[in-house]
Amino acid sequence: AEFLFDEAIRLEPDFGEIYIERARYFINRKDPEAAIVDLETAADLMPDSPAVYMTYANAYIALEDEKKALEAAEKAYSLDITALPVYSLLGGLYIDNGKYQQAIEALELYVVYETEDATAFAMLGQAYFELKDYKSAVRYLDQAYTLNPSGLRRYYVYRGLAHLELDDIDQAVEDLEKAYE
């Protein structure tokens, strides 16, 4: 694949999208530093592209630099508030940075349109749990598990602890045992 990217750049060096695609390729290949280099070129060629900054955010996530990832995601949002994927990305980054109310605002809008994204519902449940709204946490986590019963194991902790706060001891024990597994 790298040969094809290189050849495409050789043939059309001012085609910014190819740098974004190669950056995504590098991120998937666990080489976010190389992705950043391509994104710098893409940003020069396409300075107002939210795709550039969304990809920057993913590269910084891979580099475990949440501050820069959040800055890049917020830049993508400022460039195009209609880019739906940025809401999910922002929601996760806001949670990682302890900005739970902002995460809820981004994710609630996102799930209006992406009604089958179990991870987004689970992140909403986590954000509500952190704000001590346990009923909402359980409601969103239940929705997440309806959509994906086995793929969201780490969120069982939040649902179990939320059930515990709501004095639903049997369900809390069941969820926490699943989380322990």
Salt bridges, closest charged atoms under 4 A:
ASP6 OD1 - ARG22 NH1 2.56
GLU7 OE2 - ARG10 NH2 2.52
GLU21 OE2 - ARG24 NH1 2.53
ASP38 OD2 - ARG22 NE 2.48
GLU71 OE2 - LYS67 NZ 4.00
ASP142 OD1 - ARG159 NH1 2.83
ASP168 OD2 - HIS163 ND1 3.32
GLU174 OE2 - LYS178 NZ 3.38
ASP175 OD1 - ARG159 NH2 2.89
ASP175 OD2 - HIS163 NE2 3.77
